[in-house]
Structure formats: C-alpha cells, structure tokens
C-alpha cells in the first residue's frame, strides 16, 4: 500500500508538470531518457576497451596453440587438450575458434566476447525482471547489464588477463557468463514443451561447462544446490518444482562433464606436471593454505571501491522498478536479509572451493593468479546488484517526488564515478599494449624474414604486458613457450636476446 501511494504521488507531480492536453511535459520527457544517457558511460568504457583490443598479440599459452591449429585445425587442438594438456574439450573448441584466425582472432576477441557477455547479461536481467513481475523504465536493464560488465571486467587487479588474454578469458571470464545464460531458456519457457526444452538445454550446458572450466562448474554447483535446498523460501507455486528440477538436471550435466574432464589423459598429465597427483586438495595443510590465500583475495576484493558501482546500479533498479498490474510473479514476497545472506554464503563458499581446487596447482600463487578469481567474482558483482536493488526497494516507500529523484541522482553519480575511476587504469594498460604491439610486430617481421631465408635459429626478445609469461624469464632463462615460438615461426629454436633486431 505504501509503495502504491508513492507511485500515485509521483504520478500526480508529473501530471502537474505536464500540459493540459495530457502529453508528458518537457521535464518528464527528459527524465525518461536518463537510463539510456547514463548507460552511455559504461558502454563507452566497453567500447574503449574493445578499441584497445587491436593491440593484443599472442603470448604465453597461445604460442603453443597457434602451430597446432595451423597444422591440424581446431579438431587437432581439441585432441591436444584431451590427450595432453588438460582434458577440457569445450575449452579446446572455443580456443580453436579464435586461434583459427592467428593475430586477428586475438585482436577481435575482446570486442566479440565483450558484446556477447553484454547481450547475455542484458537479456538475463530483462527476463528476471519480467518473471519477477517488475516493470522498469526503458533502458534500465541495459544500464544494469553494462555496469555489471564494466565492474566485472575492469575493476579486477589484472584487466589484461581478465579481458584481453583470450586463453584465460575463455576459461574464467566468459565461462561464468555462459553459465548464467543457461537460465534464459527456463526464464523464457511457456508451457510444458518450453520447460522440457529448458531441461535439455541446461543438461547440455552443464556437460559443456564441466569440460570448459572447473572453477565455473564449482560456482554453478554451489548456486544450483542453494536453489534446490531453499526453493521453498524463494519461489512460489509451480515455479518451485520447475526450479528444483532444472537445477538438479543442470547439476547432473556438470557432474557428467566434470567426470569426463578429470578422467581424461590430459587432466592426468596436467596433475602430474604440477605435482598435484601427490598433493591432496583435502589435506589439512592444503585446506589451510587455501583459506589463507582466500582471505587475502577477499581483502583485495572487498577494498576495491569500484565495486560500489554495482551496488549503485542495483539501487537505481530498486528505486525505479514497479510491480506490473495484473502481472504474475514466480517469487515469494522477498525477504531481503535472508536473500542477501544466502547470496553472500554462496559467494563465500564457492570462492573458497575454487581456491581449494586451484591451490594444489598454484600453491601460494593463487593470491596473484587473478584470472581464477573471475569465476566467482561475477557472482559477487551480481550479488551486489541484487543487494542494491533490495535496498532501493526498501527505500522507495519513504521517498517521493524530489526525494526520489535526489536518491536516483546520487546512485547515478556513484555509477558515473565508478566508470570514470576505471578509465585511467584502462588507458594506461592500453598504452602498454600499444607499445608491446609495435615491438611485437617489428620482431615478428624479423623472424618471418629470417625463416624465409632458411634460418633455423634466431634470437628472440621477450615482450610482456600484464604480467604475462614469455619464452624467457629473468636473465634469459628458457621457459616453456620458447619451443612453441620456434614452432610458430617454423624454426628449430629461438635464443634469448636483450635487444630487438
């Protein structure tokens, strides 16, 4: 009743500002444009990041992918992943798609993946609002999706490995977004056939996810388990049964995919290579080391102020959302403390479990292997948006007229400040990438010309950006990508050089 009273008060104020012919007044028309105008800021940040993507060049693992795809195609890389590298079939497929277009695939990856993630999150937010029986001004779902993308991709300590390094992005950045997108068929389902199609889709998505990213699979399992256990406190009526069935089928798909992965020859080779076969992730020292590492990760994440932009976007959503007249909802009346607490628990548990399964491979370096954080950081960002929306909804009955607009303006300012705070670091990274690209292209020409003349051994200068591994480390020590570089240029070997040719 209080919310309806506020809505009536706001509507009457707008009517007083409108001309007598019933058309919206100038102020009302301008006010209706603010979501789209504010969305231009995070969209502009995504556009700037995509523009910098033209400076991306192969590095680290990709030196080894390129020769395989050139000689044996995408299927050859999938086979290499399955039999030798890690067992990730879906990962090999996605890596093979961009590696098929050597340098160009790396340059276009940021634009294409960023657009795909934005569209999927936009559709997801719009459908969640529809099924929750909420109506928002045009442009608000796009604004929220763009803010989620901006914060998720660029508030991280290492944007290069999160957004620009395709090998890491496929496994840890795109993967959790694809996991979220698996809910779209269920949200759009109408009737028995639609629900059946949603079950088939989530089963296939689960198998795919299980062979794409172990960490994203862990997060999905934790979230789906929460849905199964607490559906009676979240969903209403028949939606409760559908949500539980869909979650259980998704969990079964992930289990099948994960079983395929861990029993593959490539997964066994990887565990042996890192010494993980002799180190149990459930050993007390491993669990304790994982806890220490996760505590340091949380300290970094919780003190990164730019994540406030996700909260502000949620507050905006909560302030402007209105229940649809006569619209049905699949949710029970929200309990803010319960939902926020459940979401926080899912984030904390999934984050710790992701740290546990990566600790045997990386050890104490899990704290600096930021790309593996992204699998659960997307859940964190979405949790912040949801918490902000619940806060905005709680504030709405106490705000009317100018107060409501003032609160909306404050949240909009926080969103804008967040985006502007991310521009500087991104621009600095873009400059570093441009410098590397110019040097990389120069060396690339030299190596190609040398190979064409019949050379079998040539000097190579490591060119790193974003703390990426290159074929030679400090003091010219040879590390694993060196032979892959030689294979890429069809040389017998490359030697360390301090100076570019």
For each residue, the residues with C-beta under 8 A, 3 or more apart:
1: 4 5
2: 5 6 397
3: 6 7 322 323 396 397
4: 1 7 8
5: 1 2 8 9 397
6: 2 3 9 10 396 397 399 400 404
7: 3 4 10 11 322
8: 4 5 11 12
9: 5 6 12 13 400 401
10: 6 7 13 14 400 401 404
11: 7 8 14 15
12: 8 9 15 16
13: 9 10 16 17 401
14: 10 11 17 18 24 25 28
15: 11 12 18
16: 12 13
17: 13 14 25 27 28
18: 14 15 22 23 24 25 28
19: 22 23 25
20:
21:
22: 18 19
23: 18 19
24: 14 18 28 29 32
25: 14 17 18 19 28 29
26: 29 30
27: 17 30 31
28: 14 17 18 24 25 31 32
29: 24 25 26 32 33
30: 26 27 33 34
31: 27 28 34 405
32: 24 28 29 137 138
33: 29 30 36 37 139
34: 30 31 37 38 408 412
35: 38 39 137 138 139 140 142 143 316 320
36: 33 39 40 138 139 142 143
37: 33 34 40
38: 34 35 41 143 412 415 416
39: 35 36 42 43 139 142 143 146
40: 36 37 43 44
41: 38 44 45 415 416 419 420
42: 39 45 46 143 146 147 149 150 415 419
43: 39 40 46 47 146
44: 40 41 47 48 419
45: 41 42 48 49 150 154 419 422 423 426
46: 42 43 49 50 114 118 146 149 150 153
47: 43 44 50 51
48: 44 45 51 52 423 426 427 430
49: 45 46 52 53 110 114 153 154 159 163 426
50: 46 47 53 110 111 114 115
51: 47 48 54 430
52: 48 49 55 110 164 426 429 430 433 434
53: 49 50 56 107 108 109 110 111 164
54: 51 107 437
55: 52 107 430 433 434 436 437
56: 53 106 107 109 110 164 165 166 433 437
57: 103 106 436 437 440 441
58: 62 63 66 102 103 106 488
59: 62 63 165 463 464 465 468 469 470 481
60: 63 165 167 468 469 470 481
61: 64 65 167 481
62: 58 59 65 66 99 106 166 167
63: 58 59 60 66 471 481 484 485 488
64: 61 67 68 481 484 487
65: 61 62 68 69 77 95 96 99 167
66: 58 62 63 69 70 99 102 484 488
67: 64 70 71 484 487 488
68: 64 65 71 72 76 77 80
69: 65 66 72 73 74 76 77 96 99 100
70: 66 67 102
71: 67 68 76
72: 68 69 75 76 77 79
73: 69 76 77 96 100
74: 69 77 78 92 93 96 97 99 100
75: 72 78 79 96
76: 68 69 71 72 73 79 80
77: 65 68 69 72 73 74 80 81 92 95 96 99
78: 74 75 81 82 89 92 93 96
79: 72 75 76 82 83 92
80: 68 76 77 83 84 85 92 266
81: 77 78 84 85 86 87 88 89 91 92 95 266
82: 78 79 87 89 92 264 265 266
83: 79 80 264 265 266
84: 80 81 265 266 269
85: 80 81 88 92 266 269 270
86: 81 91 261 264 266 267 269 270
87: 81 82 211 260 261 262 263 264 265 266 267 268 270
88: 81 85 91 92 171 211 212 213 261 266
89: 78 81 82 92 93 211 260 261 264
90: 93 94 208 209 211 212 257
91: 81 86 88 94 95 170 171 211 212 213
92: 74 77 78 79 80 81 82 85 88 89 95 96
93: 74 78 89 90 96 97
94: 90 91 97 98 170 174 212
95: 65 77 81 91 92 98 99 166 167 170
96: 65 69 73 74 75 77 78 92 93 99 100
97: 74 93 94 100 105
98: 94 95 101 105 106 108 109 166
99: 62 65 66 69 74 77 95 96 102 105
100: 69 73 74 96 97 105
101: 98 104 105 108
102: 58 66 70 99 105 106
103: 57 58 106 107
104: 101 107 108
105: 97 98 99 100 101 102 108 109 166
106: 56 57 58 62 98 102 103 109 166
107: 53 54 55 56 103 104 110
108: 53 98 101 104 105 111 112
109: 53 56 98 105 106 112 113 164 166 169
110: 49 50 52 53 56 107 113 114 163 164
111: 50 53 108 114 115
112: 108 109 115 116
113: 109 110 116 117 163 166 169 173 174
114: 46 49 50 110 111 117 118 149 153 163
115: 50 111 112 118 119
116: 112 113 119 120 174 177
117: 113 114 120 121 149 153 173 174 177
118: 46 114 115 121 122 145 146 149
119: 115 116 122 123
120: 116 117 123 124 177 178 180 181 184
121: 117 118 124 125 145 148 149 177 180
122: 118 119 125 126 141 142 145 146
123: 119 120 126 127 181 184
124: 120 121 127 128 145 180 181 183 184 187
125: 121 122 128 129 141 144 145 148
126: 122 123 129 130 141
127: 123 124 130 131 184 187 188
128: 124 125 131 132 187
129: 125 126 132 134 135 136 141 321
130: 126 127 133 134 187
131: 127 128 187 329 330 331
132: 128 129 329 330 331
133: 130 323 324 327 328 329 331
134: 129 130 321 322 323 324
135: 129 321 322 323 324 327
136: 129 140 141 317 320 321 322
137: 32 35 140 320
138: 32 35 36
139: 33 35 36 39 142 143
140: 35 136 137 143 144 316 317 320 321
141: 122 125 126 129 136 144 145
142: 35 36 39 122 139 145 146
143: 35 36 38 39 42 139 140 146 147 313 316 415
144: 125 140 141 147 148 313 314 316 317 385
145: 118 121 122 124 125 141 142 148 149
146: 39 42 43 46 118 122 142 143 149 150
147: 42 143 144 150 151 309 310 312 313 385 415 418 419
148: 121 125 144 145 151 152 310 313 381 382 385
149: 42 46 114 117 118 121 145 146 152 153
150: 42 45 46 146 147 153 154 155 309 418 419 422
151: 147 148 154 155 306 307 309 310 381 418 422
152: 148 149 155 156 173 374 377 378 381
153: 46 49 114 117 149 150 156 159 162 163 173
154: 45 49 150 151 159 162 163 306 422 425 426
155: 150 151 152 304 306 307 309 422
156: 152 153 159 162 370 373 374 377
157: 300 370
158: 161 162 370 371 466 467
159: 49 153 154 156 162 163 164 425 426 429 466
160: 163 164 165 429 433 465 466 467 468
161: 158 164 165 168 169 370 371 466 467 468
162: 153 154 156 158 159 165 168 169 172 173 370 371 374
163: 49 110 113 114 153 154 159 160 169 173
164: 52 53 56 109 110 159 160 161 169 433 466
165: 56 59 60 160 161 162 168 169 371 466 468
166: 56 62 95 98 105 106 109 113 169 170
167: 60 61 62 65 95 170 171
168: 161 162 165 171 172 173 371
169: 109 113 161 162 163 164 165 166 172 173 174
170: 91 94 95 166 167 173 174 175 212
171: 88 91 167 168 175 212 213 215 216 371
172: 162 168 169 175 176 213 215 216 371 372 373 374 375
173: 113 117 152 153 162 163 168 169 170 176 177 371 374
174: 94 113 116 117 169 170 177 178
175: 170 171 172 178 179 209 212 213 215 216 375
176: 172 173 179 180 213 216 219 374 375 376 378 379
177: 116 117 120 121 173 174 180 181 378
178: 120 174 175 181 182 205 208 209 212 216
179: 175 176 182 205 209 216 219 220
180: 120 121 124 176 177 183 378 382
181: 120 123 124 177 178 184
182: 178 179 185 201 202 205 206 209 250
183: 124 180 186 187 202
184: 120 123 124 127 181 187 188
185: 182 188 189 194 197 198 201 202
186: 183 189 195 198 202 242 243 246
187: 124 127 128 130 131 183 184
188: 127 184 185 194
189: 185 186 194 195 197 198 242
190: 194
191: 194 195
192: 195 196
193: 196 197
194: 185 188 189 190 191 197 198
195: 186 189 191 192 198 199 242 246
196: 192 193 199 200
197: 185 189 193 194 200 201
198: 185 186 189 194 195 201 202 246
199: 195 196 202 203 245 246 249
200: 196 197 203 204
201: 182 185 197 198 204 205
202: 182 183 185 186 198 199 205 206 246 249 250 253
203: 199 200 206 207 249 250 252 253
204: 200 201 207 208 253
205: 178 179 182 201 202 208 209 250 253
206: 182 202 203 209 210 220 249 250 251 252 253 254 255 256 257
207: 203 204 210 211 253 254 256 257 260
208: 90 178 204 205 211 212 257
209: 90 175 178 179 182 205 206 212 213 216 217 220 253 254 257
210: 206 207 217 253 254 255 256 257 258 259 260 261
211: 87 88 89 90 91 207 208 257 258 260 261
212: 88 90 91 94 170 171 175 178 208 209 216 217 257
213: 88 91 171 172 175 176 209 216 217 375
214: 217 218 258 261 357
215: 171 172 175 218 219 354 357 358 372 375 376
216: 171 172 175 176 178 179 209 212 213 219 220 375
217: 209 210 212 213 214 220 221 254 257 258
218: 214 215 221 222 350 353 354 357 375
219: 176 179 215 216 222 223 350 354 375 376 379
220: 179 206 209 216 217 223 224 250 254
221: 217 218 224 225 251 254
222: 218 219 225 226 346 349 350 353
223: 219 220 226 227 346 350 379
224: 220 221 227 228 247 248 250 251
225: 221 222 228 229 247 251
226: 222 223 229 230 342 345 346
227: 223 224 230 231 234 243 244 247
228: 224 225 231 244 247 248 251
229: 225 226
230: 226 227 233 234 342
231: 227 228 234 235 240 243 244 247
232: 235 240
233: 230 332 335 338
234: 227 230 231 240 243 331 332 339
235: 231 232 239 240 243 330 331 332
236: 239 240 329 330 331 332
237: 240 330
238: 241 242
239: 235 236 242 243 330 331
240: 231 232 234 235 236 237 243 244
241: 238 244 245
242: 186 189 195 238 239 245 246
243: 186 227 231 234 235 239 240 246 247 330
244: 227 228 231 240 241 247 248
245: 199 241 242 248 249
246: 186 195 198 199 202 242 243 249 250
247: 224 225 227 228 231 243 244 250 251
248: 224 228 244 245 251 252
249: 199 202 203 206 245 246 252 253
250: 182 202 203 205 206 220 224 246 247 253 254
251: 206 221 224 225 228 247 248 254 255
252: 203 206 248 249 255 256
253: 202 203 204 205 206 207 209 210 249 250 256 257
254: 206 207 209 210 217 220 221 250 251 257 258
255: 206 210 251 252 258 259
256: 206 207 210 252 253 259 260
257: 90 206 207 208 209 210 211 212 217 253 254 260 261
258: 210 211 214 217 254 255 261 262
259: 210 255 256 262 263
260: 87 89 207 210 211 256 257 263 264
261: 86 87 88 89 210 211 214 257 258 264 267
262: 87 258 259 267
263: 87 259 260 267
264: 82 83 86 87 89 260 261 267 268
265: 82 83 84 87 268 269
266: 80 81 82 83 84 85 86 87 88 269 270
267: 86 87 261 262 263 264 270 271
268: 87 264 265 271 272 277
269: 84 85 86 265 266 272 273
270: 85 86 87 266 267 273 274 276 361
271: 267 268 274 276 277 360
272: 268 269 275 276 277
273: 269 270
274: 270 271 360 361
275: 272 278 279 360
276: 270 271 272 279 281 360 361
277: 268 271 272
278: 275
279: 275 276 283 286 360
280: 283 286 360
281: 276 286 287 290 356 357 359 360
282: 286 287 356
283: 279 280 286 287
284: 287 288
285: 288 289
286: 279 280 281 282 283 289 290 356 359 360
287: 281 282 283 284 290 291 356
288: 284 285 291 292
289: 285 286 292 293 359 363 364
290: 281 286 287 293 294 352 355 356 359 366
291: 287 288 294 295 352 355
292: 288 289 295 296
293: 289 290 296 297 355 359 364 366 367
294: 290 291 297 298 351 352 355 366
295: 291 292 298 299
296: 292 293 299 300 367
297: 293 294 300 301 351 355 366 367 373
298: 294 295 301 302 351
299: 295 296 302 303
300: 157 296 297 303 304
301: 297 298 304 307 373 377 380
302: 298 299
303: 299 300
304: 155 300 301 307
305: 308 421
306: 151 154 155 309 418 421 422
307: 151 155 301 304 310 311 380 381 384
308: 305 311 312 414 418
309: 147 150 151 155 306 312 313 414 415 417 418 419
310: 147 148 151 307 313 314 381 382 384 385 388
311: 307 308 314 315 384 385 387 388 391 414
312: 147 308 309 315 316 388 411 412 414 415 418
313: 143 144 147 148 309 310 316 317 385 388 411 415
314: 144 310 311 317 318 384 385 386 387 388 389 390 391 392
315: 311 312 318 319 388 389 391 392 395 407 411
316: 35 140 143 144 312 313 319 320 388 392 408 411 412 415
317: 136 140 144 313 314 320 321 385 388 389 392
318: 314 315 321 388 389 390 391 392 393 394 395 396
319: 315 316 392 393 395 396 399 404 407 408 411
320: 35 136 137 140 316 317 408
321: 129 134 135 136 140 317 318 389 392 393
322: 3 7 134 135 136
323: 3 133 134 135 327 329
324: 133 134 135 327
325:
326:
327: 133 135 323 324
328: 133
329: 131 132 133 236 323
330: 131 132 235 236 237 239 243
331: 131 132 133 234 235 236 239 334
332: 233 234 235 236 335
333:
334: 331 339 390 393
335: 233 332 338 339
336: 339 340 390 391 393 394
337: 340 341
338: 233 335 341 342
339: 234 334 335 336 342 343 386 390
340: 336 337 343 344 383 386 387 390
341: 337 338 344 345
342: 226 230 338 339 345 346
343: 339 340 346 347 379 383 386 387
344: 340 341 347 348 383
345: 226 341 342 348 349
346: 222 223 226 342 343 349 350 379 383
347: 343 344 350 351 376 379 380 383
348: 344 345 351 352
349: 222 345 346 352 353
350: 218 219 222 223 346 347 353 354 376 379
351: 294 297 298 347 348 354 355 373 376 380
352: 290 291 294 348 349 355 356
353: 218 222 349 350 356 357
354: 215 218 219 350 351 357 358 372 373 375 376
355: 290 291 293 294 297 351 352 358 359 366
356: 281 282 286 287 290 352 353 359
357: 214 215 218 281 353 354 360
358: 215 354 355 361 362 366 369 372
359: 281 286 289 290 293 355 356 362 363 366
360: 271 274 275 276 279 280 281 286 357 363
361: 270 274 276 358
362: 358 359 365 366 369 372
363: 289 359 360 366
364: 289 293 367
365: 362 368 369
366: 290 293 294 297 355 358 359 362 363 369 372
367: 293 296 297 364
368: 365
369: 358 362 365 366 372 373
370: 156 157 158 161 162 373 374
371: 158 161 162 165 168 171 172 173 374
372: 172 215 354 358 362 366 369 375
373: 156 172 297 301 351 354 369 370 376 377
374: 152 156 162 172 173 176 370 371 377 378
375: 172 175 176 213 215 216 218 219 354 372 378
376: 176 215 219 347 350 351 354 373 379 380
377: 152 156 301 373 374 380 381
378: 152 176 177 180 374 375 381 382
379: 176 219 223 343 346 347 350 376 382 383
380: 301 307 347 351 376 377 383 384
381: 148 151 152 307 310 377 378 384 385
382: 148 180 310 378 379 385 386
383: 340 343 344 346 347 379 380 386 387
384: 307 310 311 314 380 381 387 388
385: 144 147 148 310 311 313 314 317 381 382 388 389
386: 314 339 340 343 382 383 389 390
387: 311 314 340 343 383 384 390 391
388: 310 311 312 313 314 315 316 317 318 384 385 391 392 411
389: 314 315 317 318 321 385 386 392 393
390: 314 318 334 336 339 340 386 387 393 394
391: 311 314 315 318 336 387 388 394 395
392: 314 315 316 317 318 319 321 388 389 395 396 407 411
393: 318 319 321 334 336 389 390 396
394: 318 336 390 391 397
395: 315 318 319 391 392 398 399 407
396: 3 6 318 319 392 393 399 404
397: 2 3 5 6 394
398: 395 403
399: 6 319 395 396 403 404 407
400: 6 9 10 403 404
401: 9 10 13 404 405
402: 405 406
403: 398 399 400 406 407
404: 6 10 319 396 399 400 401 407 408
405: 31 401 402 408 409
406: 402 403 409 410
407: 315 319 392 395 399 403 404 410 411
408: 34 316 319 320 404 405 411 412
409: 405 406 412 413
410: 406 407 413 414
411: 312 313 315 316 319 388 392 407 408 414 415
412: 34 38 312 316 408 409 415 416
413: 409 410 416 417
414: 308 309 311 312 410 411 417 418
415: 38 41 42 143 147 309 312 313 316 411 412 418 419
416: 38 41 412 413 419 420
417: 309 413 414 420 421
418: 147 150 151 306 308 309 312 414 415 421 422
419: 41 42 44 45 147 150 309 415 416 422 423
420: 41 416 417 423
421: 305 306 417 418 424
422: 45 150 151 154 155 306 418 419 425 426
423: 45 48 419 420 426 427
424: 421 427 428
425: 154 159 422 428 429
426: 45 48 49 52 154 159 422 423 429 430
427: 48 423 424 430 431
428: 424 425 431 432
429: 52 159 160 425 426 432 433 465 466
430: 48 51 52 55 426 427 433 434
431: 427 428 434 435
432: 428 429 435 436 465 466
433: 52 55 56 160 164 429 430 436 437 465
434: 52 55 430 431 437 438
435: 431 432 438 439
436: 55 57 432 433 439 440 463 464 465
437: 54 55 56 57 433 434 440 441
438: 434 435 441 442
439: 435 436 442 443 461 463 500
440: 57 436 437 443 444 463
441: 57 437 438 444 445
442: 438 439 445 446 500 501
443: 439 440 446 447 460 461 463 500 501
444: 440 441 447 448
445: 441 442 448 449
446: 442 443 449 450 458 500 501
447: 443 444 450 451 458 460 489 491 494
448: 444 445 451 452 489
449: 445 446 452 453
450: 446 447 453 455 458 489 491
451: 447 448 454 455 458 489 490 491
452: 448 449
453: 449 450
454: 451
455: 450 451 458 491
456: 491 492 493
457: 491 492 493 494 495
458: 446 447 450 451 455 489 491 494 495
459: 494 495 496 497 501
460: 443 447 471 472 482 485 494 495 496 497
461: 439 443 496 497 498 499 500
462: 470 471 472 473 496
463: 59 436 439 440 443 470
464: 59 436 467 468 469 470
465: 59 160 429 432 433 436 468
466: 158 159 160 161 164 165 429 432
467: 158 160 161 464
468: 59 60 160 161 165 464 465
469: 59 60 464 473 479 481
470: 59 60 462 463 464 473 479 481
471: 63 460 462 478 479 480 481 482 484 485 494
472: 460 462 476 477 478 479 482 496
473: 462 469 470 477 479
474: 477
475:
476: 472 496 498
477: 472 473 474
478: 471 472 482 496
479: 469 470 471 472 473 482
480: 471 483 484
481: 59 60 61 63 64 469 470 471 484 485
482: 460 471 472 478 479 485 486 493 494
483: 480 486 487 493
484: 63 64 66 67 471 480 481 487 488
485: 63 460 471 481 482 488 489 494
486: 482 483 489 491 492 493 494
487: 64 67 483 484 490 491
488: 58 63 66 67 484 485
489: 447 448 450 451 458 485 486 494
490: 451 487
491: 447 450 451 455 456 457 458 486 487 494
492: 456 457 486
493: 456 457 482 483 486
494: 447 457 458 459 460 471 482 485 486 489 491
495: 457 458 459 460
496: 459 460 461 462 472 476 478
497: 459 460 461 500 501
498: 461 476
499: 461
500: 439 442 443 446 461 497
501: 442 443 446 459 497
